[in-house]
Amino acid sequence: MIYLDNAATTHPKPPGVAAAVAAAMDGFGNCGRGAYQDALSAARVVYETREQAAELFGCSRPDHVVFTANITESLNIALFGLLNPGDHVISTDLEHNSVLRPLYRLQKAGTAVDFVPADSNGQIDYEDFTRLLRPQTRAVVCTHASNVTGDLTDLDKIGSFCRSHGLLFILDTAQTAGVFPIDMERQQIDVVCFTGHKGLMGPQGTGGICLREHVEIRPWKTGGTGVQSFLEDQPMEYPTRLEAGTLNSHGIAGLHAALAFLKETGLETIHRREDAMARRFYEAVRKLPGVRVYGNFTAQERAAVVSLNIADLDAADVSDELGERFQIATRPGAHCAPRMHRALGTERQGIVRFSWSYFNSEEETDLAAEAVRILAAEAR
Amino acid sequence: MREKTEKFVVTFRTTAGAIAMERACHAADVPGRLIPVPRSITAGCGMCWAAPPEARAEVEELIVHERLDVDGLYAILL
Protein backbone atom coordinates (compact mmCIF):
# COMPACT_ATOMS: atom_id res chain seq x y z
CA MET A 1 0.00 0.00 0.00
CA ILE A 2 1.26 3.47 -0.93
CA TYR A 3 0.03 5.64 1.91
CA LEU A 4 -0.93 9.14 0.79
CA ASP A 5 -3.42 10.06 3.49
CA ASN A 6 -1.00 11.71 5.88
CA ALA A 7 -3.28 14.71 6.34
CA ALA A 8 -5.61 12.30 8.18
CA THR A 9 -2.84 10.71 10.22
CA THR A 10 0.84 10.20 9.48
CA HIS A 11 1.81 6.61 8.84
CA PRO A 12 4.31 5.18 9.44
CA LYS A 13 5.65 6.86 12.57
CA PRO A 14 9.33 7.63 13.12
CA PRO A 15 11.55 4.88 14.50
CA GLY A 16 11.32 4.72 18.28
CA VAL A 17 7.76 6.01 18.68
CA ALA A 18 6.07 2.60 19.01
CA ALA A 19 8.92 1.38 21.23
CA ALA A 20 8.49 4.41 23.51
CA VAL A 21 4.77 3.64 23.89
CA ALA A 22 5.49 -0.01 24.65
CA ALA A 23 8.20 0.90 27.16
CA ALA A 24 5.84 3.34 28.86
CA MET A 25 3.14 0.67 29.13
CA ASP A 26 5.68 -1.64 30.72
CA GLY A 27 7.29 0.94 32.95
CA PHE A 28 4.93 3.76 33.86
CA GLY A 29 2.70 4.27 36.85
CA ASN A 30 0.17 7.10 36.79
CA CYS A 31 1.58 10.57 36.21
CA GLY A 32 1.07 12.72 39.30
CA ARG A 33 -0.54 9.99 41.34
CA GLY A 34 2.42 9.09 43.56
CA ALA A 35 6.03 9.89 44.38
CA TYR A 36 7.38 6.38 43.76
CA GLN A 37 9.64 5.67 40.84
CA ASP A 38 7.16 4.36 38.25
CA ALA A 39 4.77 7.28 38.77
CA LEU A 40 7.67 9.72 38.69
CA SER A 41 8.95 8.16 35.45
CA ALA A 42 5.61 8.96 33.85
CA ALA A 43 5.48 12.47 35.34
CA ARG A 44 9.00 13.26 34.15
CA VAL A 45 8.35 12.16 30.58
CA VAL A 46 5.04 14.06 30.51
CA TYR A 47 6.82 17.18 31.76
CA GLU A 48 9.64 16.80 29.26
CA THR A 49 7.04 16.51 26.51
CA ARG A 50 5.48 19.78 27.70
CA GLU A 51 8.92 21.34 27.37
CA GLN A 52 9.34 19.94 23.85
CA ALA A 53 5.93 21.27 22.77
CA ALA A 54 6.62 24.65 24.38
CA GLU A 55 9.89 24.90 22.46
CA LEU A 56 8.25 23.83 19.20
CA PHE A 57 5.47 26.41 19.38
CA GLY A 58 7.35 29.24 21.10
CA CYS A 59 5.24 28.91 24.26
CA SER A 60 7.00 30.73 27.09
CA ARG A 61 6.00 28.28 29.85
CA PRO A 62 5.98 24.45 29.80
CA ASP A 63 3.23 24.51 32.44
CA HIS A 64 1.04 26.30 29.90
CA VAL A 65 1.15 23.23 27.64
CA VAL A 66 -2.00 21.21 28.33
CA PHE A 67 -2.46 17.67 27.04
CA THR A 68 -5.70 16.49 25.46
CA ALA A 69 -6.86 13.47 23.47
CA ASN A 70 -6.73 15.25 20.11
CA ILE A 71 -7.07 18.67 18.51
CA THR A 72 -10.87 18.45 18.39
CA GLU A 73 -10.85 18.26 22.17
CA SER A 74 -8.31 21.11 22.30
CA LEU A 75 -10.49 23.34 20.13
CA ASN A 76 -13.63 22.49 22.10
CA ILE A 77 -11.87 23.31 25.38
CA ALA A 78 -10.54 26.59 24.01
CA LEU A 79 -13.74 27.77 22.31
CA PHE A 80 -16.22 26.79 25.02
CA GLY A 81 -13.83 27.95 27.73
CA LEU A 82 -13.19 31.39 26.27
CA LEU A 83 -16.34 32.54 24.48
CA ASN A 84 -19.60 33.69 26.06
CA PRO A 85 -23.10 34.61 24.89
CA GLY A 86 -22.93 38.15 23.52
CA ASP A 87 -19.36 37.73 22.26
CA HIS A 88 -18.58 37.82 18.56
CA VAL A 89 -15.99 35.58 16.91
CA ILE A 90 -14.51 35.64 13.42
CA SER A 91 -13.54 32.44 11.63
CA THR A 92 -13.15 31.38 7.98
CA ASP A 93 -14.70 29.14 5.36
CA LEU A 94 -11.51 27.08 5.41
CA GLU A 95 -12.32 25.46 8.74
CA HIS A 96 -12.69 21.83 9.64
CA ASN A 97 -15.73 20.67 11.60
CA SER A 98 -13.52 20.59 14.72
CA VAL A 99 -13.81 24.39 14.62
CA LEU A 100 -17.18 24.73 12.85
CA ARG A 101 -19.30 22.50 15.06
CA PRO A 102 -18.20 24.10 18.34
CA LEU A 103 -18.86 27.49 16.72
CA TYR A 104 -22.33 26.45 15.54
CA ARG A 105 -23.13 25.22 19.05
CA LEU A 106 -21.88 28.49 20.54
CA GLN A 107 -23.96 30.37 17.99
CA LYS A 108 -27.09 28.59 19.24
CA ALA A 109 -26.20 29.67 22.78
CA GLY A 110 -25.87 33.34 21.82
CA THR A 111 -22.33 33.88 20.55
CA ALA A 112 -22.29 35.70 17.20
CA VAL A 113 -20.12 34.08 14.53
CA ASP A 114 -18.95 35.38 11.16
CA PHE A 115 -16.93 33.56 8.54
CA VAL A 116 -14.41 35.15 6.19
CA PRO A 117 -15.62 33.78 2.86
CA ALA A 118 -13.52 31.66 0.53
CA ASP A 119 -13.78 32.16 -3.25
CA SER A 120 -14.31 29.40 -5.81
CA ASN A 121 -10.64 28.40 -5.57
CA GLY A 122 -10.66 28.40 -1.77
CA GLN A 123 -8.86 31.73 -1.29
CA ILE A 124 -9.70 34.34 1.36
CA ASP A 125 -9.33 38.12 1.38
CA TYR A 126 -7.64 39.36 4.57
CA GLU A 127 -9.48 42.69 4.33
CA ASP A 128 -12.60 40.73 5.28
CA PHE A 129 -11.31 40.30 8.85
CA THR A 130 -11.50 44.08 9.25
CA ARG A 131 -14.87 44.24 7.49
CA LEU A 132 -16.34 41.69 9.93
CA LEU A 133 -14.98 43.36 13.06
CA ARG A 134 -17.59 44.49 15.61
CA PRO A 135 -17.32 46.13 19.03
CA GLN A 136 -18.24 42.73 20.54
CA THR A 137 -15.57 40.80 18.63
CA ARG A 138 -13.58 38.80 21.15
CA ALA A 139 -11.56 36.33 19.10
CA VAL A 140 -10.44 34.96 15.78
CA VAL A 141 -10.28 31.19 15.40
CA CYS A 142 -8.87 29.74 12.23
CA THR A 143 -6.81 27.00 10.70
CA HIS A 144 -3.20 27.43 9.69
CA ALA A 145 -3.83 25.38 6.53
CA SER A 146 -6.91 24.14 4.75
CA ASN A 147 -7.14 20.38 5.14
CA VAL A 148 -8.81 20.31 1.72
CA THR A 149 -6.38 22.32 -0.42
CA GLY A 150 -3.26 22.63 1.74
CA ASP A 151 -3.27 26.42 1.31
CA LEU A 152 -1.81 28.26 4.30
CA THR A 153 -3.37 31.18 6.12
CA ASP A 154 -1.09 34.12 6.90
CA LEU A 155 -0.42 33.94 10.64
CA ASP A 156 1.57 37.16 10.70
CA LYS A 157 -1.33 39.10 9.20
CA ILE A 158 -4.01 37.52 11.40
CA GLY A 159 -1.87 37.74 14.55
CA SER A 160 -1.17 41.38 13.96
CA PHE A 161 -4.87 42.08 13.22
CA CYS A 162 -5.84 40.37 16.50
CA ARG A 163 -3.26 42.23 18.53
CA SER A 164 -4.15 45.62 17.11
CA HIS A 165 -7.84 45.07 17.98
CA GLY A 166 -7.32 43.33 21.32
CA LEU A 167 -8.69 39.99 20.10
CA LEU A 168 -7.71 36.49 21.17
CA PHE A 169 -6.11 34.47 18.37
CA ILE A 170 -6.94 30.76 18.54
CA LEU A 171 -5.10 28.65 15.98
CA ASP A 172 -5.87 25.19 14.59
CA THR A 173 -2.51 23.66 13.60
CA ALA A 174 -3.83 20.23 12.59
CA GLN A 175 -2.25 20.39 9.13
CA THR A 176 0.93 22.33 9.93
CA ALA A 177 2.34 21.48 13.36
CA GLY A 178 5.65 19.69 12.97
CA VAL A 179 6.16 20.93 9.41
CA PHE A 180 5.98 24.74 9.55
CA PRO A 181 7.52 27.00 12.18
CA ILE A 182 4.90 28.42 14.55
CA ASP A 183 5.95 30.98 17.15
CA MET A 184 3.23 32.07 19.59
CA GLU A 185 5.16 35.08 20.81
CA ARG A 186 6.40 36.39 17.49
CA GLN A 187 3.16 35.68 15.61
CA GLN A 188 0.97 36.86 18.49
CA ILE A 189 -1.03 33.67 18.84
CA ASP A 190 -2.80 33.30 22.18
CA VAL A 191 -3.94 29.67 21.92
CA VAL A 192 -2.26 27.03 19.76
CA CYS A 193 -4.28 23.83 19.43
CA PHE A 194 -2.34 20.81 18.18
CA THR A 195 -2.79 17.13 17.52
CA GLY A 196 -0.04 14.61 18.15
CA HIS A 197 -0.69 12.12 15.38
CA LYS A 198 -0.39 14.14 12.16
CA GLY A 199 2.67 16.27 11.45
CA LEU A 200 4.05 15.70 14.92
CA MET A 201 4.12 11.99 14.01
CA GLY A 202 3.17 10.74 17.46
CA PRO A 203 0.43 8.28 18.49
CA GLN A 204 -3.27 8.85 17.98
CA GLY A 205 -4.97 9.87 21.22
CA THR A 206 -2.48 12.67 21.88
CA GLY A 207 -2.97 16.39 21.42
CA GLY A 208 -2.83 19.59 23.34
CA ILE A 209 -3.11 23.31 23.82
CA CYS A 210 -0.33 25.85 24.25
CA LEU A 211 -1.39 29.05 26.00
CA ARG A 212 0.10 32.46 26.36
CA GLU A 213 0.24 33.68 29.94
CA HIS A 214 -2.96 35.32 31.20
CA VAL A 215 -5.27 33.45 28.78
CA GLU A 216 -7.97 32.24 31.15
CA ILE A 217 -9.89 29.18 29.90
CA ARG A 218 -12.80 27.84 31.95
CA PRO A 219 -12.24 24.14 32.65
CA TRP A 220 -14.81 22.08 30.75
CA LYS A 221 -14.28 18.97 32.85
CA THR A 222 -13.48 18.49 36.49
CA GLY A 223 -12.20 15.49 38.37
CA GLY A 224 -9.11 13.81 39.73
CA THR A 225 -5.89 15.73 39.44
CA GLY A 226 -3.56 14.11 41.97
CA VAL A 227 -3.34 17.47 43.76
CA GLN A 228 -5.56 19.64 45.98
CA SER A 229 -7.94 16.72 46.61
CA PHE A 230 -10.13 18.50 49.15
CA LEU A 231 -10.83 21.42 46.87
CA GLU A 232 -14.40 21.14 45.56
CA ASP A 233 -13.59 22.90 42.29
CA GLN A 234 -11.04 22.08 39.64
CA PRO A 235 -7.69 23.68 40.60
CA MET A 236 -7.17 26.80 38.50
CA GLU A 237 -3.45 26.43 37.91
CA TYR A 238 -2.30 25.31 34.47
CA PRO A 239 -1.89 22.67 33.18
CA THR A 240 -3.98 20.92 35.87
CA ARG A 241 -6.90 23.30 35.28
CA LEU A 242 -7.67 21.60 31.96
CA GLU A 243 -6.38 18.07 32.67
CA ALA A 244 -8.87 16.31 34.97
CA GLY A 245 -8.45 12.53 34.89
CA THR A 246 -5.52 10.28 34.06
CA LEU A 247 -3.38 11.55 31.21
CA ASN A 248 -2.52 9.34 28.25
CA SER A 249 1.07 9.13 29.45
CA HIS A 250 1.72 6.06 27.26
CA GLY A 251 0.74 8.03 24.17
CA ILE A 252 2.57 11.11 25.43
CA ALA A 253 5.74 8.99 25.75
CA GLY A 254 5.33 8.18 22.06
CA LEU A 255 4.82 11.85 21.31
CA HIS A 256 7.99 12.57 23.28
CA ALA A 257 9.94 10.25 20.97
CA ALA A 258 8.28 11.76 17.90
CA LEU A 259 9.11 15.32 18.98
CA ALA A 260 12.72 14.27 19.55
CA PHE A 261 12.78 12.91 15.99
CA LEU A 262 11.33 16.19 14.66
CA LYS A 263 13.94 18.24 16.46
CA GLU A 264 16.77 16.01 15.29
CA THR A 265 15.55 15.99 11.68
CA GLY A 266 14.49 19.64 11.56
CA LEU A 267 11.17 21.10 10.42
CA GLU A 268 12.77 22.71 7.41
CA THR A 269 14.14 19.36 6.18
CA ILE A 270 10.76 17.71 6.70
CA HIS A 271 8.87 20.49 4.96
CA ARG A 272 11.24 20.61 1.99
CA ARG A 273 10.99 16.87 1.43
CA GLU A 274 7.18 16.73 1.66
CA ASP A 275 6.79 19.85 -0.43
CA ALA A 276 9.08 18.54 -3.17
CA MET A 277 7.03 15.35 -3.48
CA ALA A 278 3.67 17.14 -3.48
CA ARG A 279 4.83 19.59 -6.14
CA ARG A 280 6.33 16.75 -8.20
CA PHE A 281 2.92 15.08 -8.17
CA TYR A 282 1.13 18.35 -8.93
CA GLU A 283 3.35 19.01 -11.95
CA ALA A 284 2.69 15.47 -13.22
CA VAL A 285 -1.11 15.66 -12.97
CA ARG A 286 -2.10 19.31 -13.37
CA LYS A 287 -2.25 19.32 -17.17
CA LEU A 288 -3.83 15.90 -17.62
CA PRO A 289 -7.08 16.23 -19.59
CA GLY A 290 -10.09 16.15 -17.27
CA VAL A 291 -8.07 16.67 -14.08
CA ARG A 292 -8.89 19.68 -11.92
CA VAL A 293 -6.55 20.49 -9.04
CA TYR A 294 -7.78 22.76 -6.23
CA GLY A 295 -5.86 25.39 -4.30
CA ASN A 296 -3.08 27.88 -4.90
CA PHE A 297 0.14 26.29 -6.16
CA THR A 298 1.77 29.62 -6.92
CA ALA A 299 2.15 30.13 -3.17
CA GLN A 300 5.72 29.69 -2.02
CA GLU A 301 4.72 27.74 1.06
CA ARG A 302 1.85 25.28 1.28
CA ALA A 303 1.03 22.05 3.09
CA ALA A 304 1.88 18.83 1.24
CA VAL A 305 -1.65 18.25 -0.02
CA VAL A 306 -2.85 17.90 -3.60
CA SER A 307 -6.61 17.64 -4.02
CA LEU A 308 -8.18 16.90 -7.36
CA ASN A 309 -11.09 15.58 -9.33
CA ILE A 310 -11.14 13.65 -12.56
CA ALA A 311 -13.84 14.84 -14.98
CA ASP A 312 -17.17 14.44 -13.20
CA LEU A 313 -16.27 11.14 -11.54
CA ASP A 314 -17.44 10.63 -7.97
CA ALA A 315 -14.40 11.24 -5.72
CA ALA A 316 -15.38 8.17 -3.69
CA ASP A 317 -15.19 5.98 -6.81
CA VAL A 318 -11.81 7.39 -7.79
CA SER A 319 -10.40 6.90 -4.30
CA ASP A 320 -11.76 3.35 -4.19
CA GLU A 321 -10.22 2.58 -7.57
CA LEU A 322 -6.91 4.03 -6.41
CA GLY A 323 -7.05 1.78 -3.36
CA GLU A 324 -8.27 -1.45 -4.89
CA ARG A 325 -6.48 -1.36 -8.24
CA PHE A 326 -3.33 0.62 -7.47
CA GLN A 327 -3.01 0.10 -3.70
CA ILE A 328 -2.84 3.84 -3.12
CA ALA A 329 -4.51 5.20 0.03
CA THR A 330 -6.23 8.59 -0.43
CA ARG A 331 -9.12 10.39 1.21
CA PRO A 332 -12.27 11.17 -0.80
CA GLY A 333 -15.41 13.03 0.21
CA ALA A 334 -15.90 16.26 2.10
CA HIS A 335 -12.97 16.02 4.54
CA CYS A 336 -15.15 17.39 7.38
CA ALA A 337 -14.86 20.83 5.74
CA PRO A 338 -18.36 21.61 4.45
CA ARG A 339 -17.94 25.36 3.97
CA MET A 340 -14.80 24.88 1.91
CA HIS A 341 -16.51 22.32 -0.32
CA ARG A 342 -19.42 24.71 -0.81
CA ALA A 343 -16.98 27.44 -1.83
CA LEU A 344 -15.22 25.09 -4.27
CA GLY A 345 -18.55 23.80 -5.59
CA THR A 346 -17.69 20.21 -4.74
CA GLU A 347 -20.43 19.30 -2.24
CA ARG A 348 -21.81 16.59 -4.52
CA GLN A 349 -18.68 15.32 -6.24
CA GLY A 350 -16.33 15.48 -3.27
CA ILE A 351 -12.57 15.70 -3.83
CA VAL A 352 -9.77 13.13 -3.83
CA ARG A 353 -7.02 14.26 -1.49
CA PHE A 354 -3.41 13.07 -1.72
CA SER A 355 -1.21 14.05 1.23
CA TRP A 356 2.47 13.37 1.90
CA SER A 357 4.71 12.86 4.88
CA TYR A 358 8.47 12.81 5.33
CA PHE A 359 8.38 9.01 4.95
CA ASN A 360 6.91 8.91 1.44
CA SER A 361 9.20 8.46 -1.55
CA GLU A 362 9.55 9.92 -5.03
CA GLU A 363 8.84 6.48 -6.44
CA GLU A 364 5.51 6.30 -4.58
CA THR A 365 4.72 9.82 -5.77
CA ASP A 366 5.37 8.87 -9.41
CA LEU A 367 3.26 5.72 -9.12
CA ALA A 368 0.38 7.80 -7.75
CA ALA A 369 0.68 10.30 -10.61
CA GLU A 370 0.73 7.45 -13.12
CA ALA A 371 -2.43 6.00 -11.55
CA VAL A 372 -4.18 9.38 -11.93
CA ARG A 373 -3.01 9.55 -15.55
CA ILE A 374 -4.48 6.11 -16.26
CA LEU A 375 -7.81 6.92 -14.57
CA ALA A 376 -8.04 10.28 -16.35
CA ALA A 377 -7.40 8.62 -19.72
CA GLU A 378 -10.06 6.02 -19.01
CA ALA A 379 -12.55 8.74 -18.09
CA ARG A 380 -12.33 10.41 -21.48
CA MET B 1 10.35 3.54 60.16
CA ARG B 2 13.27 5.87 59.64
CA GLU B 3 14.22 8.32 62.31
CA LYS B 4 12.71 11.74 61.50
CA THR B 5 15.04 14.60 60.72
CA GLU B 6 14.33 18.19 59.83
CA LYS B 7 13.59 18.84 56.17
CA PHE B 8 12.84 21.88 54.08
CA VAL B 9 9.68 21.09 52.14
CA VAL B 10 8.16 22.84 49.14
CA THR B 11 4.58 22.10 48.03
CA PHE B 12 3.06 22.79 44.63
CA ARG B 13 -0.38 23.33 43.18
CA THR B 14 0.27 21.09 40.18
CA THR B 15 2.24 17.96 39.34
CA ALA B 16 3.93 19.94 36.57
CA GLY B 17 5.17 22.35 39.24
CA ALA B 18 6.66 19.50 41.27
CA ILE B 19 8.47 18.04 38.25
CA ALA B 20 9.72 21.50 37.28
CA MET B 21 11.20 21.82 40.78
CA GLU B 22 12.92 18.44 40.45
CA ARG B 23 14.38 19.40 37.08
CA ALA B 24 15.57 22.77 38.32
CA CYS B 25 17.22 21.24 41.39
CA HIS B 26 18.89 18.46 39.39
CA ALA B 27 20.17 20.96 36.83
CA ALA B 28 21.59 23.19 39.57
CA ASP B 29 22.88 20.22 41.58
CA VAL B 30 20.72 21.16 44.56
CA PRO B 31 19.94 18.16 46.81
CA GLY B 32 16.47 16.81 47.58
CA ARG B 33 13.79 14.51 46.19
CA LEU B 34 10.09 14.29 45.45
CA ILE B 35 7.97 12.65 48.15
CA PRO B 36 4.23 12.36 48.81
CA VAL B 37 2.91 15.43 50.63
CA PRO B 38 2.85 14.54 54.36
CA ARG B 39 -0.44 14.98 56.18
CA SER B 40 1.19 17.40 58.61
CA ILE B 41 1.21 19.88 55.71
CA THR B 42 -2.05 19.13 53.96
CA ALA B 43 -4.62 16.38 53.71
CA GLY B 44 -4.76 16.73 49.92
CA CYS B 45 -2.61 14.55 47.70
CA GLY B 46 0.29 15.26 45.45
CA MET B 47 4.05 15.51 45.60
CA CYS B 48 6.37 17.87 47.37
CA TRP B 49 10.08 18.58 47.24
CA ALA B 50 11.96 17.56 50.40
CA ALA B 51 15.44 19.00 50.79
CA PRO B 52 17.98 19.06 53.60
CA PRO B 53 17.56 22.29 55.63
CA GLU B 54 20.98 23.56 54.59
CA ALA B 55 19.77 23.66 50.93
CA ARG B 56 16.92 26.06 51.77
CA ALA B 57 18.57 29.21 50.42
CA GLU B 58 19.49 27.53 47.15
CA VAL B 59 16.01 26.07 46.72
CA GLU B 60 14.33 29.42 47.41
CA GLU B 61 16.62 31.11 44.92
CA LEU B 62 15.68 28.55 42.27
CA ILE B 63 11.97 29.07 42.98
CA VAL B 64 12.31 32.78 42.24
CA HIS B 65 14.70 32.40 39.35
CA GLU B 66 12.70 29.66 37.60
CA ARG B 67 9.28 31.16 38.47
CA LEU B 68 8.20 27.83 39.98
CA ASP B 69 4.55 27.32 40.86
CA VAL B 70 4.92 26.98 44.62
CA ASP B 71 2.06 26.59 47.09
CA GLY B 72 3.97 26.66 50.39
CA LEU B 73 7.35 26.40 52.13
CA TYR B 74 7.77 24.38 55.34
CA ALA B 75 10.44 23.34 57.79
CA ILE B 76 9.22 20.06 59.32
CA LEU B 77 10.39 16.77 60.77
CA LEU B 78 10.16 13.97 58.23
Interface residues (C-beta under 8 A of the other chain):
Chain A: C31 G32 R33 G34 A35 L40 A43 R44 V46 Y47 R50 R61 P62 D63 T225 G226 V227 Q228 S229 F230 L231 P235 E237 Y238 P239 T240
Chain B: F12 R13 T14 T15 A16 G17 A18 I19 A20 E22 R23 L34 I35 P36 A43 G44 C45 G46 M47 R67 D69
